């Protein structure tokens, strides 16, 4: 290796090494030159010596680009201009000589010709503009020379490392932009230091690594090392998690108190689930949890209200999500601020030309809508590539029609939320009300047999607790509270600072806002837990039922939705709630839950008297126990992968065993004791999750959604199965007569019209929707079975 240097200022002195050198130090800007393949050594030396000579005067007092305002436009300035002009003429002559040397490569000649052409086109007008333009041209020329040097050194390294043959630019129809992006990188990779940050060094290998692993324009390189999977081991100690959560906010203190209180139950549940899974291997995932709604940048309106009766449901769920992921043994990072998110995502330096993250250091990212917006801001273009790793905790659910940005905009479904073009199963809800989404849930404290017996023995038959911590919730409720007061002693837990809230009637015994363990004790004594109609779908009714209370709630006629109620307006769902807590009404029901019309005083009075006669035991659905949540989250993490494209199905792209088996019979066959069709036993099922053995094909009635159709058959709509019924085989199996068959993008498809004998298939998989319905169509519905007490999982899903 031969050492040359580029003289930048006369105050700098080169540090040379005898003979050859391994490092050239010159003003902290090394230039080491090897014997280049294809680029003439003498040509480059000649050019750099020329530039060095012309730049040798760059000191503050006499540098040609240092302009003193007191002489601007004077004789001295014109002398400077002549000096620079002479310098450029010398450079142009020497560049012409360079282009004629035999050992200069064609690529180098082309680059130098471009420089010469750029300078020849230079036609300045004003004096200051002339000097600035000349300075810019010389700077651009120096950058081009540096690119030639860097590229040549990188090619030399590639030849030494033996990787040059493995880095031919691929011509892959799946990555049509790859060749053009490589050409762009060759010309401009030095324009932003972020490329070097990711290892780009001017070689085609580094370009392809960057474009396949940091960006997504080129296919992955087969010879690159892939990381090995680690095993996840169940954890029963929460001390590390508690330290990770941190403190400084009331919301975090609340979450940590909840974690400590339930720690023993989480540990016992982990051991039971490990036994159920027969200690099988589970892949450990690298998981980032970014709680966006608690960041200062989102406003964090929740933390200040924790001790003032504010909503706690979201904090309950996030505390349980964090605990479940930790107990399942995954590698967890927790972000409660945009600064922490910024650090975890590894934002590179520079001006933002690169994506704002390199190879994603996480397999999964759990966040909320606030966090998703923050990630878009800080990840830039990378969000498009990495959004398949994201799971959005979404209390009320997001339906496919609202999730599809273009479709929502064109058809009136656009809201302030939604429109992220995710797979709808990436949204994870608090209750299983939207089967298009995944059901995340939370946990309630589970009682042992001794505690259950004590509760039943100590219940006060005429004691009621009101579900409403804020005084505003009590306005206008005195009418039916008077009826309740005839039969029961009424207790409240309404927050107040100094004076009793005037909205709370005098006959109510108000305990003020209670800590969680004191509230639990109150519920263990009470016979009735009564709701006012708000808040919707919170965790408190399940906790009351788990402590042996009967939950009484109002019926909504018509159901509350975004069409008729301000609270739901703007939410990305058209779901209507028929009561304050639809899950309690539909999945638990009598005798633990009673739903009545509060506006009918006679019906309300009858319900109170029935409650006083009814004895119930504490009850908690399995899916809201620690073990139930661990089971569900485990299944999602191990089986849901939205980063792998789903192969087309069926007919033209079936595997040979499947295609040959279909030729001997139908794809769907009648099942005994039901009107549903199932997957034919003689047809090899594709390897998917949930397995197609759980599929039950039904046709809806006109105007009915697949949610309602499946529920009426005591099944659940499974959106993952839509692609297996979006075909002629499904229509044929249901004996549907189609005179016309087409496909389009519509959230009620696949479907058919009996009157018009028209059949339509779904064109856009993002619009497969359990929730869609139309009075014009009967829908094809992919229902499935489910595990007892675990509606999120089919019977064979573990």
C-alpha angles and dihedrals in degrees: 000000000000120000121226129166138209110224107224104167133005092236091066122086124199121240107216132187124216116262111340121004139213095198134027117201120195121151090326090298110104123196114187119179125199126192096281124219109233095356116094114241095206091049093056093043089051093050095046093046088053092050091045092054093050093048097046092099096060100128123129094255102043108018112129091232094051107099119190112207094218092066099032108139094010133115093278092054092051088050090053090051092051090049092052092045090052089048092053092048090054090049092050092051092050091046089054088053091049092055090057097053114110096222095058113106121235091244092053091047091052092051093049091047088055090054092049092049092049091054093045090055091054109115109167123190112187125044097241091043089051093053093046093047093048090049091051093049092050090048091050090049091052090051091052091050090050090052090053090051095047093046092049093050091048091052089051091052091049091054091049093047094047094233099111093094092051094057105066110142106258124232098211119159089212089061104038094161095056100094092046092048091050090052089050091051092049090056101037113020091114091056092089128028091220090081092059088046087064093048101266108153104167097272123119088237092059090046092053093045090052095044093049103038106027098028123021107231097106133049119259115270111247094215094056115107116253122212118250122238120251126212121250115225123196115253127209098178116083099185094104091048093050090053091049093053090059124188146242096114133079089229092057092046090053092050093049092049089053092049092052093047093053097035095106092049091050091051094050091046091052092055092049093049091047088055092047090052089048091237091289123172115276121189113239112230130206103233133187118198112197112183098201100179091060095053120107089232091063091050096251096225090168103067097061090051098052092094094037103060097274124153115288101177096098092048091048090054096045091049090053094045091053091047094048093051091047095046091048087062103247127150101257133195121182126206123190098166139044089243090059090046089051091053096045093051092052102232110204125226122256139065098309100267089128124063110271093247135041124214099342108257091209135067092204136018120198114197142134134243092278091051092046090057091048091050091052089054094049102033097046112179091359091074089071091055098040103035090100086073094056126101116191118209101219119176100198101028137244120246121214094247089060094040095057104083100202095040093046091051094049097043103039099260097114113124137162087269131042120036094110097122093229125148100271090234089067088074110085121201137205093233131024094253098120112047089186084072130053118259111236101166129167135244137261124208111272121219126218122228094264092053091048092054092048091051093052091049095049101042115130104220096206100043123109130183119204120227101226127095097177121074092224090066090065096060113118094005100104094099099067091031087063089055090049091049091059089067107022145036106248121219129188137190099203118159118239135159108207112340132045110260109256091219090068111084117241093243091062116097102222116201094184121229108333130206112249097258092050091049088052090055091050091051091050089061099042125089096200135040108192127196127209095207096267142109096043122226100350128160096247098084091055091049090050093049089048087056094053101265126136110232116221117192139170123259116230117222109209099021115254114251143145088280097062111013130068095215093062096039110118095017114126096245138079092202115136119215114216094195141009091271113023093178091058090047098047106029101033107021128154137033091019095041130037122186117194142160106264090195089065104074093190092054090046092049092050091050092053092052091048091051091053090054095046124090119201136177123228108276133191123175111238092237089064095052121095091252092048093052093045090050092051097044091046091054093049095048095047097042113025111086116164093171094073111077113240110243116242117267137241146342110021095035104041121132115254096255090050095044093048093047091051091055089066098051149344125305094227125042134185116268123219120262094008141075091230126104123227137199111283112256093222093056116089106238119228114249099257140135123264088036116241089236085081092056119116115182117212136165118228127222119254111285092014124121124224088246090063094040094054094042091054088058091046090251135113128241110246113201092192088068096055093093091059094056098039093099147076091267091066092048090048092049090055091049092242115169111221120187089171129028124187140151131229142153108271130132094229094060142144090054144124140218115226094195095051097030089229124146127194131190128203117262100185117052091203088068097057099125135181089191099054120106138166134185088225098058145053108215132223104235127200103208126175141190122252141209118264108269092002111083093173094067132057120229092262097036095104 
